[in-house]
Amino acid sequence: MELIIQGTFSVYEKYEEVVKFVEENLITACEFSLLIPDMGRPLKLEDYSKTLMELRLVPATVLIFRSEETTDSAMISYLKPDVITLLQNL
């Protein structure tokens, strides 16, 4: 199952803001990484202070969420109930 949460960011915002956006949609804090699909590698800790433009994540990029637990049912359990409700209403 593939779930997508979408956020809009300025090219001058830091990658850290993207990470915070993802964290805000999770029910509990967990260790995760965001991968750039074309590169297949996660963004690194030193990338947090770089802008989205510096990381070449503009004008649009899809990042893949990866956690220690990667089953479909685990993905849904990561999301806050209000986010899941939005999915059920589609």
The first five atom37 places (N, CA, C, CB, O) and aatype in JSON, in Angstrom:
{
  "aatype": [12, 6, 10, 9, 9, 5, 7, 16, 13, 15, 19, 18, 6, 11, 18, 6, 6, 19, 19, 11, 13, 19, 6, 6, 2, 10, 9, 16, 0, 4, 6, 13, 15, 10, 10, 9, 14, 3, 12, 7, 1, 14, 10, 11, 10, 6, 3, 18, 15, 11, 16, 10, 12, 6, 10, 1, 10, 19, 14, 0, 16, 19, 10, 9, 13, 1, 15, 6, 6, 16, 16, 3, 15, 0, 12, 9, 15, 18, 10, 11, 14, 3, 19, 9, 16, 10, 10, 5, 2, 10],
  "atom_mask": [
    [1, 1, 1, 1, 1],
    [1, 1, 1, 1, 1],
    [1, 1, 1, 1, 1],
    [1, 1, 1, 1, 1],
    [1, 1, 1, 1, 1],
    [1, 1, 1, 1, 1],
    [1, 1, 1, 0, 1],
    [1, 1, 1, 1, 1],
    [1, 1, 1, 1, 1],
    [1, 1, 1, 1, 1],
    [1, 1, 1, 1, 1],
    [1, 1, 1, 1, 1],
    [1, 1, 1, 1, 1],
    [1, 1, 1, 1, 1],
    [1, 1, 1, 1, 1],
    [1, 1, 1, 1, 1],
    [1, 1, 1, 1, 1],
    [1, 1, 1, 1, 1],
    [1, 1, 1, 1, 1],
    [1, 1, 1, 1, 1],
    [1, 1, 1, 1, 1],
    [1, 1, 1, 1, 1],
    [1, 1, 1, 1, 1],
    [1, 1, 1, 1, 1],
    [1, 1, 1, 1, 1],
    [1, 1, 1, 1, 1],
    [1, 1, 1, 1, 1],
    [1, 1, 1, 1, 1],
    [1, 1, 1, 1, 1],
    [1, 1, 1, 1, 1],
    [1, 1, 1, 1, 1],
    [1, 1, 1, 1, 1],
    [1, 1, 1, 1, 1],
    [1, 1, 1, 1, 1],
    [1, 1, 1, 1, 1],
    [1, 1, 1, 1, 1],
    [1, 1, 1, 1, 1],
    [1, 1, 1, 1, 1],
    [1, 1, 1, 1, 1],
    [1, 1, 1, 0, 1],
    [1, 1, 1, 1, 1],
    [1, 1, 1, 1, 1],
    [1, 1, 1, 1, 1],
    [1, 1, 1, 1, 1],
    [1, 1, 1, 1, 1],
    [1, 1, 1, 1, 1],
    [1, 1, 1, 1, 1],
    [1, 1, 1, 1, 1],
    [1, 1, 1, 1, 1],
    [1, 1, 1, 1, 1],
    [1, 1, 1, 1, 1],
    [1, 1, 1, 1, 1],
    [1, 1, 1, 1, 1],
    [1, 1, 1, 1, 1],
    [1, 1, 1, 1, 1],
    [1, 1, 1, 1, 1],
    [1, 1, 1, 1, 1],
    [1, 1, 1, 1, 1],
    [1, 1, 1, 1, 1],
    [1, 1, 1, 1, 1],
    [1, 1, 1, 1, 1],
    [1, 1, 1, 1, 1],
    [1, 1, 1, 1, 1],
    [1, 1, 1, 1, 1],
    [1, 1, 1, 1, 1],
    [1, 1, 1, 1, 1],
    [1, 1, 1, 1, 1],
    [1, 1, 1, 1, 1],
    [1, 1, 1, 1, 1],
    [1, 1, 1, 1, 1],
    [1, 1, 1, 1, 1],
    [1, 1, 1, 1, 1],
    [1, 1, 1, 1, 1],
    [1, 1, 1, 1, 1],
    [1, 1, 1, 1, 1],
    [1, 1, 1, 1, 1],
    [1, 1, 1, 1, 1],
    [1, 1, 1, 1, 1],
    [1, 1, 1, 1, 1],
    [1, 1, 1, 1, 1],
    [1, 1, 1, 1, 1],
    [1, 1, 1, 1, 1],
    [1, 1, 1, 1, 1],
    [1, 1, 1, 1, 1],
    [1, 1, 1, 1, 1],
    [1, 1, 1, 1, 1],
    [1, 1, 1, 1, 1],
    [1, 1, 1, 1, 1],
    [1, 1, 1, 1, 1],
    [1, 1, 1, 1, 1]
  ],
  "atom_positions": [
    [[0.84, -1.16, 0.0], [0.0, 0.0, 0.0], [0.9, 1.24, 0.0], [-0.97, -0.01, 1.22], [1.89, 1.31, 0.73]],
    [[0.54, 2.19, -0.8], [1.29, 3.43, -0.88], [0.43, 4.57, -0.35], [1.76, 3.72, -2.33], [-0.69, 4.77, -0.81]],
    [[0.94, 5.29, 0.61], [0.26, 6.46, 1.15], [1.1, 7.68, 0.87], [0.01, 6.31, 2.67], [2.32, 7.64, 0.94]],
    [[0.43, 8.78, 0.54], [1.15, 10.01, 0.23], [0.63, 11.13, 1.1], [1.02, 10.37, -1.27], [-0.57, 11.38, 1.16]],
    [[1.54, 11.81, 1.78], [1.19, 13.07, 2.43], [1.94, 14.15, 1.64], [1.59, 13.08, 3.99], [3.09, 13.97, 1.25]],
    [[1.28, 15.25, 1.42], [1.84, 16.28, 0.56], [1.99, 17.58, 1.34], [0.95, 16.5, -0.68], [1.1, 17.98, 2.08]],
    [[3.12, 18.22, 1.15], [3.39, 19.52, 1.75], [3.99, 20.44, 0.71], [0.0, 0.0, 0.0], [4.64, 19.99, -0.24]],
    [[3.77, 21.72, 0.88], [4.33, 22.72, -0.03], [5.33, 23.56, 0.75], [3.22, 23.61, -0.66], [5.03, 24.05, 1.84]],
    [[6.51, 23.72, 0.19], [7.59, 24.43, 0.86], [8.23, 25.42, -0.09], [8.64, 23.44, 1.41], [8.2, 25.24, -1.31]],
    [[8.8, 26.46, 0.46], [9.57, 27.43, -0.31], [10.91, 26.8, -0.68], [9.77, 28.76, 0.49], [11.42, 25.95, 0.04]],
    [[11.47, 27.22, -1.79], [12.79, 26.71, -2.19], [13.87, 27.09, -1.2], [13.16, 27.23, -3.58], [14.93, 26.47, -1.16]],
    [[13.6, 28.12, -0.39], [14.58, 28.6, 0.58], [14.43, 27.97, 1.97], [14.48, 30.1, 0.7], [15.23, 28.23, 2.86]],
    [[13.39, 27.15, 2.14], [13.22, 26.47, 3.42], [14.26, 25.37, 3.54], [11.79, 25.89, 3.57], [14.73, 24.81, 2.55]],
    [[14.6, 25.08, 4.76], [15.6, 24.06, 5.05], [14.95, 22.67, 5.02], [16.27, 24.32, 6.43], [13.76, 22.52, 5.28]],
    [[15.75, 21.69, 4.72], [15.29, 20.3, 4.72], [14.7, 19.93, 6.08], [16.45, 19.34, 4.36], [13.78, 19.11, 6.17]],
    [[15.23, 20.52, 7.13], [14.74, 20.28, 8.49], [13.23, 20.54, 8.59], [15.51, 21.17, 9.5], [12.53, 19.86, 9.34]],
    [[12.72, 21.52, 7.84], [11.29, 21.83, 7.85], [10.47, 20.69, 7.25], [11.02, 23.14, 7.08], [9.36, 20.42, 7.69]],
    [[11.01, 20.03, 6.25], [10.34, 18.88, 5.65], [10.26, 17.75, 6.69], [11.08, 18.4, 4.37], [9.22, 17.1, 6.83]],
    [[11.35, 17.52, 7.39], [11.38, 16.48, 8.42], [10.35, 16.8, 9.51], [12.81, 16.34, 9.04], [9.62, 15.92, 9.96]],
    [[10.28, 18.05, 9.93], [9.3, 18.46, 10.95], [7.88, 18.22, 10.46], [9.49, 19.94, 11.33], [7.02, 17.79, 11.22]],
    [[7.63, 18.52, 9.17], [6.3, 18.29, 8.59], [5.92, 16.82, 8.69], [6.27, 18.76, 7.12], [4.8, 16.49, 9.07]],
    [[6.84, 15.94, 8.35], [6.56, 14.5, 8.44], [6.31, 14.11, 9.89], [7.75, 13.67, 7.86], [5.35, 13.39, 10.18]],
    [[7.14, 14.59, 10.79], [6.97, 14.27, 12.22], [5.62, 14.72, 12.74], [8.09, 14.92, 13.05], [5.01, 14.04, 13.57]],
    [[5.13, 15.86, 12.27], [3.83, 16.38, 12.71], [2.67, 15.48, 12.3], [3.6, 17.78, 12.15], [1.6, 15.54, 12.91]],
    [[2.86, 14.66, 11.3], [1.81, 13.77, 10.82], [1.92, 12.36, 11.39], [1.85, 13.71, 9.33], [1.09, 11.5, 11.09]],
    [[2.93, 12.11, 12.2], [3.11, 10.8, 12.82], [2.46, 10.76, 14.2], [4.61, 10.45, 12.94], [2.46, 11.76, 14.92]],
    [[1.91, 9.63, 14.54], [1.23, 9.49, 15.82], [2.21, 9.52, 16.99], [0.43, 8.2, 15.85], [1.91, 10.07, 18.05]],
    [[3.38, 8.92, 16.81], [4.43, 8.95, 17.82], [5.77, 9.15, 17.13], [4.44, 7.64, 18.67], [5.92, 8.87, 15.94]],
    [[6.72, 9.62, 17.87], [8.05, 9.82, 17.31], [8.66, 8.46, 16.99], [8.96, 10.61, 18.3], [8.52, 7.51, 17.76]],
    [[9.32, 8.38, 15.87], [10.02, 7.16, 15.5], [11.22, 7.53, 14.64], [9.07, 6.17, 14.75], [11.28, 8.62, 14.06]],
    [[12.15, 6.63, 14.58], [13.32, 6.83, 13.73], [12.91, 6.59, 12.29], [14.49, 5.89, 14.15], [12.36, 5.53, 11.96]],
    [[13.17, 7.56, 11.43], [12.85, 7.38, 10.02], [13.85, 8.16, 9.19], [11.41, 7.84, 9.71], [14.57, 9.03, 9.68]],
    [[13.86, 7.83, 7.92], [14.66, 8.59, 6.97], [13.79, 8.86, 5.75], [15.97, 7.83, 6.58], [12.81, 8.16, 5.5]],
    [[14.17, 9.87, 5.0], [13.49, 10.2, 3.76], [14.48, 9.96, 2.63], [12.96, 11.68, 3.76], [15.61, 10.46, 2.66]],
    [[14.04, 9.2, 1.65], [14.92, 8.85, 0.55], [14.53, 9.59, -0.72], [14.9, 7.35, 0.3], [13.35, 9.85, -0.97]],
    [[15.53, 9.93, -1.5], [15.3, 10.49, -2.82], [15.2, 9.31, -3.77], [16.45, 11.5, -3.25], [16.18, 8.58, -3.93]],
    [[14.04, 9.09, -4.42], [13.85, 7.89, -5.24], [14.93, 7.68, -6.3], [12.52, 7.96, -5.9], [15.39, 6.56, -6.48]],
    [[15.32, 8.71, -7.0], [16.31, 8.56, -8.07], [17.67, 8.1, -7.54], [16.48, 9.88, -8.82], [18.4, 7.39, -8.23]],
    [[18.0, 8.5, -6.33], [19.31, 8.17, -5.77], [19.26, 6.93, -4.89], [19.84, 9.35, -4.98], [20.28, 6.26, -4.71]],
    [[18.08, 6.61, -4.33], [17.95, 5.44, -3.48], [18.68, 5.55, -2.17], [0.0, 0.0, 0.0], [18.88, 4.55, -1.48]],
    [[19.09, 6.74, -1.81], [19.81, 6.92, -0.55], [19.06, 7.93, 0.31], [21.28, 7.39, -0.8], [18.42, 8.84, -0.22]],
    [[19.13, 7.78, 1.61], [18.48, 8.76, 2.48], [19.27, 10.06, 2.53], [18.31, 8.19, 3.9], [20.48, 10.09, 2.33]],
    [[18.55, 11.12, 2.79], [19.22, 12.39, 3.05], [19.94, 12.25, 4.38], [18.22, 13.6, 3.06], [19.49, 11.5, 5.25]],
    [[21.02, 12.95, 4.55], [21.88, 12.78, 5.72], [21.65, 13.89, 6.74], [23.34, 12.76, 5.3], [21.0, 14.89, 6.46]],
    [[22.19, 13.68, 7.93], [22.07, 14.65, 9.01], [22.63, 16.01, 8.59], [22.79, 14.15, 10.25], [22.07, 17.04, 8.95]],
    [[23.72, 16.01, 7.84], [24.31, 17.29, 7.42], [23.44, 18.02, 6.4], [25.7, 17.06, 6.82], [23.66, 19.2, 6.13]],
    [[22.43, 17.33, 5.84], [21.52, 17.97, 4.89], [20.45, 18.81, 5.59], [20.85, 16.91, 4.03], [19.81, 19.64, 4.95]],
    [[20.26, 18.62, 6.88], [19.19, 19.31, 7.61], [19.28, 20.82, 7.49], [19.24, 18.92, 9.07], [18.24, 21.48, 7.42]],
    [[20.46, 21.36, 7.46], [20.6, 22.82, 7.43], [20.65, 23.38, 6.01], [21.85, 23.23, 8.17], [20.75, 24.6, 5.83]],
    [[20.58, 22.52, 5.01], [20.6, 22.98, 3.62], [19.19, 23.31, 3.15], [21.24, 21.9, 2.7], [18.21, 22.73, 3.61]],
    [[19.11, 24.27, 2.22], [17.8, 24.61, 1.65], [17.4, 23.55, 0.63], [17.84, 26.03, 1.0], [18.22, 22.78, 0.15]],
    [[16.12, 23.54, 0.32], [15.63, 22.59, -0.68], [16.26, 22.87, -2.04], [14.11, 22.66, -0.78], [16.45, 21.96, -2.84]],
    [[16.58, 24.13, -2.3], [17.25, 24.46, -3.55], [18.67, 23.89, -3.57], [17.29, 25.99, -3.74], [19.1, 23.33, -4.58]],
    [[19.39, 24.02, -2.46], [20.75, 23.48, -2.38], [20.77, 21.96, -2.57], [21.39, 23.84, -1.03], [21.71, 21.41, -3.12]],
    [[19.7, 21.3, -2.1], [19.61, 19.85, -2.22], [19.02, 19.41, -3.56], [18.78, 19.29, -1.08], [18.89, 18.22, -3.83]],
    [[18.67, 20.38, -4.38], [18.07, 20.14, -5.7], [16.77, 19.35, -5.6], [19.06, 19.4, -6.6], [16.51, 18.44, -6.38]],
    [[15.96, 19.73, -4.61], [14.66, 19.11, -4.42], [13.54, 19.99, -4.95], [14.44, 18.8, -2.94], [12.39, 19.86, -4.53]],
    [[13.86, 20.88, -5.86], [12.88, 21.79, -6.45], [12.92, 21.64, -7.97], [13.15, 23.27, -6.03], [13.97, 21.27, -8.49]],
    [[11.86, 21.89, -8.68], [10.6, 22.48, -8.22], [9.67, 21.5, -7.52], [9.88, 23.08, -9.38], [8.8, 21.92, -6.76]],
    [[9.82, 20.2, -7.75], [8.96, 19.22, -7.08], [9.73, 17.93, -6.89], [7.66, 18.98, -7.89], [10.48, 17.49, -7.77]],
    [[9.54, 17.32, -5.74], [10.21, 16.06, -5.43], [9.3, 15.21, -4.56], [11.56, 16.3, -4.72], [8.58, 15.72, -3.7]],
    [[9.34, 13.92, -4.79], [8.66, 12.97, -3.92], [9.76, 12.29, -3.11], [7.79, 11.91, -4.74], [10.72, 11.76, -3.67]],
    [[9.61, 12.31, -1.79], [10.55, 11.63, -0.91], [9.87, 10.4, -0.33], [11.06, 12.58, 0.23], [8.66, 10.42, -0.06]],
    [[10.61, 9.36, -0.15], [10.06, 8.1, 0.36], [10.4, 7.96, 1.84], [10.61, 6.89, -0.45], [11.55, 8.09, 2.25]],
    [[9.37, 7.69, 2.63], [9.5, 7.47, 4.07], [9.99, 6.05, 4.31], [8.15, 7.73, 4.81], [9.45, 5.09, 3.76]],
    [[11.02, 5.93, 5.12], [11.53, 4.6, 5.47], [11.75, 4.53, 6.99], [12.85, 4.28, 4.71], [12.38, 5.4, 7.58]],
    [[11.21, 3.49, 7.58], [11.36, 3.28, 9.02], [11.93, 1.9, 9.26], [10.0, 3.45, 9.75], [12.11, 1.11, 8.33]],
    [[12.23, 1.61, 10.52], [12.7, 0.28, 10.89], [11.64, -0.76, 10.55], [13.05, 0.22, 12.39], [11.97, -1.86, 10.09]],
    [[10.37, -0.43, 10.77], [9.25, -1.33, 10.46], [8.66, -0.87, 9.14], [8.17, -1.34, 11.61], [8.2, 0.26, 9.02]],
    [[8.67, -1.75, 8.14], [8.23, -1.33, 6.81], [7.05, -2.13, 6.26], [9.37, -1.42, 5.87], [6.89, -2.2, 5.04]],
    [[6.24, -2.72, 7.12], [5.07, -3.43, 6.61], [3.96, -2.42, 6.32], [4.58, -4.51, 7.63], [3.96, -1.32, 6.86]],
    [[3.02, -2.79, 5.46], [1.91, -1.89, 5.11], [1.1, -1.49, 6.33], [1.01, -2.54, 4.1], [0.74, -0.32, 6.47]],
    [[0.8, -2.44, 7.21], [0.0, -2.12, 8.38], [0.76, -1.19, 9.32], [-0.41, -3.39, 9.12], [0.15, -0.36, 10.01]],
    [[2.07, -1.32, 9.36], [2.87, -0.43, 10.2], [2.82, 0.99, 9.66], [4.32, -0.91, 10.27], [2.81, 1.95, 10.44]],
    [[2.8, 1.15, 8.33], [2.73, 2.49, 7.75], [1.49, 3.22, 8.22], [2.74, 2.42, 6.22], [1.57, 4.4, 8.59]],
    [[0.36, 2.54, 8.21], [-0.87, 3.19, 8.64], [-0.8, 3.51, 10.12], [-2.09, 2.3, 8.34], [-1.28, 4.57, 10.53]],
    [[-0.21, 2.64, 10.93], [-0.15, 2.9, 12.37], [0.79, 4.06, 12.71], [0.29, 1.64, 13.1], [0.73, 4.57, 13.83]],
    [[1.64, 4.49, 11.79], [2.5, 5.65, 12.03], [1.73, 6.95, 11.98], [3.62, 5.68, 11.02], [2.1, 7.93, 12.62]],
    [[0.65, 6.97, 11.21], [-0.07, 8.22, 10.96], [-1.04, 8.56, 12.08], [-0.81, 8.14, 9.65], [-1.63, 7.67, 12.7]],
    [[-1.21, 9.85, 12.32], [-2.18, 10.32, 13.3], [-3.59, 9.95, 12.86], [-2.05, 11.86, 13.51], [-3.86, 9.85, 11.66]],
    [[-4.49, 9.75, 13.81], [-5.87, 9.37, 13.46], [-6.56, 10.36, 12.52], [-6.69, 9.23, 14.73], [-7.32, 9.94, 11.65]],
    [[-6.31, 11.66, 12.69], [-6.98, 12.63, 11.8], [-6.48, 12.52, 10.36], [-6.76, 14.05, 12.31], [-7.22, 12.82, 9.43]],
    [[-5.24, 12.1, 10.17], [-4.71, 11.89, 8.82], [-5.35, 10.63, 8.22], [-3.15, 11.75, 8.85], [-5.69, 10.62, 7.04]],
    [[-5.5, 9.58, 9.03], [-6.13, 8.35, 8.56], [-7.59, 8.62, 8.2], [-6.04, 7.24, 9.65], [-8.09, 8.09, 7.21]],
    [[-8.28, 9.44, 8.98], [-9.67, 9.8, 8.69], [-9.76, 10.46, 7.32], [-10.23, 10.73, 9.78], [-10.69, 10.18, 6.56]],
    [[-8.83, 11.32, 7.0], [-8.83, 11.96, 5.69], [-8.69, 10.92, 4.58], [-7.7, 13.0, 5.6], [-9.33, 11.05, 3.53]],
    [[-7.87, 9.9, 4.8], [-7.69, 8.85, 3.8], [-8.97, 8.04, 3.61], [-6.55, 7.93, 4.21], [-9.31, 7.65, 2.49]],
    [[-9.68, 7.78, 4.7], [-10.9, 6.98, 4.64], [-12.02, 7.73, 3.93], [-11.35, 6.58, 6.04], [-12.93, 7.11, 3.39]],
    [[-11.95, 9.06, 3.93], [-12.99, 9.86, 3.29], [-12.77, 10.05, 1.8], [-13.07, 11.21, 3.95], [-13.59, 10.67, 1.13]],
    [[-11.67, 9.52, 1.27], [-11.39, 9.66, -0.17], [-12.18, 8.67, -0.98], [-9.9, 9.49, -0.46], [-12.07, 8.65, -2.21]]
  ]
}
